[in-house]
Amino acid sequence: MADLLPEHPEFLWRNPEPKSSYDAIIVGGGGHGLATAYYLAKNHGMTNIAVLERGWLAGGNMARNTTIIRSNYLWDESAGMYEKSLKLWEQLPEELEYDFLFSQRGVMNLAHTLGDVRESMRRVGANQLNGVDAEWITPEQVKELCPIINIGDNIRYPIMGATYQPRAGIAKHDHVAWAFARKCDEMGVDIIQNCEITGFLKDGNRVTGVKTSRGTIHAGKVALCAAGNSSTLAEQAGFDLPIQSHPLQALVSELNESVHPTVVMSNHVHVYVSQAHKGELVMGAGIDAYNGYGQRGAFHVIEEQMAAAVELFPIFGRAHVLRTWGGTVDTTMDASPIVSKTPIDQLYVNCGWGTGGFKGTPGAGFTLAHTIANDEPHELNAAFSIDRFETGHLIDEHGAAAVAH
């Protein structure tokens, strides 16, 4: 049986029938929902918890991202949240007792114009002041770190340098979900799949439970961790979320020899590339411009993404695309997440991560668990309150989040 576990993750946790009531319900069985349940149990002793997933565990954005992990964001609030998350990533393989292939191979963000250079150097300075390992590197250093990249001046967007974070990297997304799920299950958390939310139970302005496709479930507290579908759930609960949902595409190539040692991102030409442990090239692009919940996007985005990738990496010119897929990203007006209490008592929300949700998985779970347990935000997510869109205290990370990552 032990040999079957990696290929058959259903053996890692129970599939229980929902109980009539829980101390807390987490809506969304992706990385953020599972991490929230894990930290509620581990840090706050709350184990009478259910994680409710409409489909199968981690079948949404968790399985549809490109797994980049970094913390080199511009503003203090963002750097604090993502750096906490990265530090948690560094200890989770041992803590969860699961090798989810966390690889700190470094991430480069390329600069192609003088504007890119100025903004990149500004971000490096801000990162260093916040204790984030970031540095500015020259085109020659870019080439040294990634020998297959083209640093010539005969391309549309020559490389003028890059920011570099050595501790950044990638991890295997489905293994991360399985690791959290197994530990949650060990601590008594119920993971309930194929359980869609159809409504909310309320007593005045307080949430008291949820209506689901598998019956009514009462709860002392409810948290929404459903990414792109959070706005529809919030509407059912009786309040509005300031997010928009967009399709986001990525693709992988056939298996190749190991040629790409790091992660390379380019906001300007909207492409980012890494090589997975098995050998496939993983490439992503910017979001599709239109709003939608479909997990597929427009072909022209893929076409532009591939053109940019081949220009930066001529060696990819003969690589074969194996498959493409899409996720549903939820974006806020300031390109920063919402990890917050809501206008409904005992109802909490974690959404708006846009294209940066995977890297924020442990940090989001850690801070939302604190908020749920104490009914007050942690110092790291206090600034990511839903109220900031009324007070004007925005955290404008468009510079760091202009391309999917």
C-alpha positions in Angstrom: 0.0 0.0 0.0 2.8 2.4 0.8 4.1 2.2 -2.7 0.7 3.3 -4.0 0.4 6.5 -2.0 2.0 9.0 -4.4 0.0 7.8 -7.4 -3.2 7.3 -5.4 -3.6 10.4 -3.2 -7.1 9.3 -2.1 -5.4 6.9 0.3 -3.9 9.9 2.1 -7.1 11.1 3.7 -10.6 10.0 4.6 -13.7 10.9 2.6 -16.2 11.3 5.4 -19.9 12.1 5.2 -20.5 15.7 6.4 -21.5 16.1 10.1 -24.5 18.3 11.0 -22.3 21.0 12.5 -18.7 22.1 12.9 -16.8 24.8 14.8 -15.6 26.2 11.4 -16.2 25.5 7.7 -13.7 26.3 5.1 -15.2 26.7 1.6 -12.7 25.7 -1.0 -10.5 22.6 -1.0 -7.5 24.1 -2.8 -4.2 25.1 -1.3 -5.4 28.2 0.6 -8.4 26.3 2.1 -6.3 23.4 3.1 -3.6 25.6 4.5 -6.1 27.5 6.5 -7.5 24.3 8.0 -4.0 23.1 8.8 -3.0 26.2 10.6 -6.3 26.4 12.5 -5.7 22.9 13.8 -1.9 23.2 14.4 -1.7 26.8 15.8 -5.1 27.3 17.3 -6.3 23.8 18.4 -9.5 24.0 16.2 -9.9 20.5 14.8 -13.7 20.2 14.5 -13.4 21.7 11.0 -14.7 20.8 7.6 -13.1 21.7 4.2 -15.9 21.7 1.6 -14.9 21.4 -2.0 -17.4 21.7 -4.9 -15.4 19.2 -7.1 -12.3 17.2 -6.2 -9.6 18.3 -3.8 -7.2 20.9 -5.4 -9.0 20.6 -8.8 -9.3 24.3 -9.3 -6.5 26.9 -9.5 -4.2 24.8 -7.3 -3.9 22.3 -10.2 -3.9 25.1 -12.8 -0.9 27.3 -12.0 2.7 27.4 -12.8 4.0 27.0 -9.2 6.4 29.9 -8.9 7.3 30.9 -5.4 8.9 34.3 -4.6 8.6 37.2 -2.2 10.2 40.1 -4.0 7.2 42.4 -3.9 7.5 46.2 -3.8 5.4 47.4 -0.9 6.1 46.7 2.8 2.7 45.0 3.3 3.2 42.7 0.4 6.8 41.9 1.2 5.8 41.0 4.7 3.1 38.6 3.6 5.0 36.9 0.9 8.3 36.7 2.8 6.4 35.1 5.7 5.0 32.7 3.2 8.4 31.9 1.7 9.8 31.2 5.2 6.9 28.8 5.8 7.6 27.1 2.4 11.2 26.5 3.5 10.1 24.5 6.6 7.0 22.8 5.3 8.5 19.7 3.6 9.9 18.6 7.0 6.9 19.8 8.9 4.3 18.1 6.7 6.6 15.1 6.3 6.1 15.1 2.5 8.5 15.8 -0.3 6.6 18.1 -2.6 9.6 18.9 -4.7 10.3 22.4 -3.3 13.2 23.7 -5.4 14.9 27.0 -4.5 16.4 27.5 -7.9 16.0 31.3 -8.0 13.8 33.6 -10.0 14.8 36.3 -12.4 12.5 39.2 -13.4 13.9 40.6 -16.7 14.2 44.3 -17.6 13.9 45.3 -21.2 13.6 49.1 -21.1 15.0 52.0 -19.1 11.6 52.2 -17.4 11.9 48.5 -16.4 15.5 49.1 -15.1 14.5 52.0 -12.9 11.4 50.2 -11.5 13.4 47.0 -11.0 16.2 48.8 -9.1 13.6 50.5 -7.0 12.0 47.2 -6.1 15.4 45.7 -5.3 16.1 48.5 -2.9 12.7 48.2 -1.2 13.2 44.4 -0.9 16.6 44.8 0.7 15.2 47.2 3.2 12.5 44.6 4.1 15.1 41.8 4.5 14.2 40.1 1.2 17.1 38.5 -0.6 17.0 40.5 -3.8 19.7 41.8 -6.1 20.2 43.5 -9.4 22.2 41.6 -12.0 23.6 42.5 -15.4 22.9 40.8 -18.7 26.1 38.9 -18.4 25.1 37.6 -15.0 21.7 36.7 -16.4 23.5 34.6 -19.1 25.7 33.0 -16.4 22.7 31.9 -14.4 20.7 30.8 -17.4 23.1 29.9 -20.3 20.2 29.2 -22.8 18.8 32.8 -22.7 19.4 35.3 -25.5 21.1 38.5 -24.3 21.9 39.8 -27.8 20.8 43.2 -28.9 19.1 42.1 -32.2 15.8 41.2 -30.6 12.6 43.2 -30.0 13.2 43.6 -26.3 16.9 43.2 -25.4 17.7 42.2 -21.9 19.1 45.2 -19.9 19.4 43.3 -16.6 17.2 41.6 -14.1 16.2 41.4 -10.5 17.2 38.1 -8.9 15.9 36.3 -5.8 18.1 33.3 -5.0 15.7 31.8 -2.4 12.7 31.8 -4.8 11.8 28.7 -6.8 9.0 26.2 -7.6 7.2 23.3 -6.0 4.9 20.5 -7.2 1.4 21.9 -6.8 -0.6 18.7 -6.4 1.9 17.2 -4.0 1.5 20.4 -1.9 -2.2 19.9 -1.7 -1.8 16.2 -0.8 0.7 17.1 1.9 -1.7 19.6 3.6 -4.7 17.3 3.2 -2.9 14.4 4.8 -1.9 16.4 7.8 -5.3 18.0 8.1 -6.9 14.5 8.1 -4.4 13.3 10.8 -5.5 16.2 13.0 -9.2 15.3 12.6 -10.3 17.8 9.9 -13.0 16.5 7.6 -12.3 17.0 3.9 -15.6 16.7 2.0 -15.5 16.6 -1.8 -18.3 17.0 -4.3 -20.1 19.3 -1.9 -21.2 22.6 -3.5 -22.4 25.6 -1.5 -25.9 26.6 -2.5 -26.6 29.2 0.2 -25.8 30.5 3.7 -27.7 30.2 7.0 -27.8 33.5 8.9 -29.2 34.7 12.2 -29.5 38.4 11.7 -26.1 39.6 10.5 -24.3 36.5 11.7 -23.6 33.4 9.6 -24.6 30.2 11.3 -23.9 27.6 8.5 -24.2 26.7 4.9 -26.6 25.0 2.6 -24.9 22.5 0.3 -25.6 19.9 -2.3 -25.1 17.3 0.5 -27.4 19.0 3.0 -27.4 21.8 5.5 -24.3 22.1 7.7 -24.2 24.4 10.8 -21.1 26.2 11.8 -19.8 28.7 14.3 -17.6 30.3 11.7 -17.3 30.1 7.9 -14.4 31.1 5.6 -14.5 31.6 1.9 -11.3 30.4 0.1 -12.7 29.9 -3.4 -10.5 32.2 -5.6 -12.4 33.2 -8.7 -15.7 32.1 -7.4 -15.5 34.1 -4.2 -17.6 36.9 -5.6 -20.6 34.7 -6.4 -20.4 33.1 -2.9 -20.2 36.6 -1.3 -23.3 37.6 -3.3 -25.2 34.6 -1.9 -24.1 35.6 1.6 -25.3 39.2 1.1 -22.3 41.4 0.4 -20.2 42.4 -2.6 -16.5 41.7 -3.2 -14.4 44.2 -5.3 -12.9 41.5 -7.5 -13.1 40.6 -11.1 -12.4 37.1 -12.5 -10.4 36.4 -15.6 -9.2 33.3 -17.5 -5.4 32.7 -17.2 -3.6 30.3 -19.5 -0.4 28.3 -19.3 1.1 25.4 -21.2 3.7 22.6 -20.9 6.0 21.1 -23.5 6.9 17.5 -24.0 9.7 16.1 -21.8 13.1 17.5 -22.6 16.6 17.2 -21.3 17.4 19.5 -18.3 18.4 22.8 -19.9 16.7 25.5 -17.9 18.2 25.8 -14.4 16.2 28.7 -12.9 12.9 30.6 -13.4 12.8 33.5 -15.8 10.0 36.0 -15.9 9.4 39.0 -18.2 6.6 41.4 -17.4 7.3 43.4 -20.5 6.8 40.6 -23.1 4.4 38.7 -20.8 6.0 35.3 -20.5 7.6 33.3 -17.8 9.4 29.9 -18.0 10.6 27.2 -15.8 11.4 23.5 -16.2 9.7 21.0 -14.1 11.4 18.1 -12.4 10.4 15.6 -15.0 11.7 17.8 -17.8 8.7 19.6 -19.3 8.9 23.3 -19.9 6.2 25.2 -18.0 5.2 28.5 -19.6 2.7 31.1 -18.6 1.4 34.4 -19.9 -0.7 37.4 -18.9 -4.5 37.1 -18.2 -7.1 37.2 -20.9 -8.6 40.7 -21.0 -12.2 39.7 -20.6 -14.1 38.6 -17.5 -15.1 35.0 -17.2 -15.1 31.8 -15.2 -14.1 29.4 -18.0 -10.9 27.4 -17.5 -9.7 28.1 -21.1 -8.7 31.2 -22.9 -8.0 32.8 -26.2 -5.5 31.4 -28.7 -3.8 34.7 -29.4 -2.5 34.9 -25.9 -0.8 31.5 -26.3 0.6 32.7 -29.7 2.1 35.8 -28.2 3.4 33.9 -25.2 5.2 31.4 -27.4 6.7 34.1 -29.7 8.2 35.8 -26.7 9.5 32.6 -25.2 11.2 31.5 -28.5 12.8 35.0 -28.8 14.2 34.8 -25.3 15.1 31.1 -25.6 16.0 30.2 -29.2 16.6 26.6 -28.1 12.8 26.3 -27.6 12.1 26.8 -31.3 11.6 23.1 -31.9 10.0 22.2 -28.6 6.5 20.6 -28.9 3.6 21.9 -26.8 2.0 18.9 -25.0 -1.1 20.6 -23.6 -2.5 24.0 -22.5 -4.9 24.8 -19.7 -6.5 27.7 -17.9 -7.4 28.8 -14.4 -9.8 31.5 -13.1 -7.9 34.3 -11.3 -9.6 36.8 -9.1 -8.1 40.3 -9.3 -8.6 43.4 -7.2 -8.1 47.0 -8.3 -4.8 47.3 -6.5 -3.5 43.8 -7.5 -3.3 42.7 -3.9 -5.3 40.1 -2.0 -8.1 40.4 0.5 -7.6 38.3 3.7 -10.2 39.7 6.0 -13.3 39.7 8.1 -16.4 40.6 6.1 -19.5 42.7 6.8 -21.2 39.5 7.9 -20.3 38.4 11.5 -18.2 35.2 11.7 -17.8 35.1 7.9 -14.2 35.6 6.6 -12.8 35.7 3.1 -9.5 35.0 1.4 -9.5 36.1 -2.3 -8.1 38.5 -4.8 -4.7 37.0 -5.1 -4.8 37.4 -8.9 -2.0 35.4 -10.4 0.1 35.2 -7.2 -2.0 32.8 -5.2 0.2 29.7 -5.2 3.2 31.4 -3.7 1.0 32.9 -1.0 -0.5 29.5 0.0 1.1 29.0 3.5 1.1 32.7 4.4 -2.6 33.1 3.4 -3.5 30.0 5.5 -1.4 31.1 8.5 -2.9 34.6 8.6 -6.5 33.7 7.8 -6.4 31.0 10.5 -5.3 33.6 13.0 -8.1 35.9 11.9 -10.8 33.1 12.2 -9.6 31.9 15.6 -9.3 35.4 17.1 -11.9 37.3 15.1 -9.1 39.9 14.5 -6.5 40.1 11.8 -2.9 39.0 12.2 -0.5 42.0 11.8 0.6 40.6 8.4 -2.9 40.6 6.9 -4.3 43.7 8.7 -3.6 45.9 5.7 -5.3 43.4 3.4 -8.7 44.2 4.8 -11.8 44.5 2.5 -12.3 48.0 4.1 -9.2 49.4 2.3 -11.3 49.9 -0.8 -13.5 52.3 1.1 -10.7 54.1 3.1 -8.3 54.4 0.1 -5.5 52.6 1.8 -4.6 50.6 -1.3 -1.5 48.4 -1.8 -0.7 49.0 -5.5 1.3 46.0 -6.6 0.6 46.3 -10.3 4.3 46.7 -11.0 5.1 43.4 -9.3 2.0 41.6 -10.6 1.7 42.8 -14.1 2.3 39.4 -15.5 0.9 36.1 -14.3 3.2 34.4 -11.9 
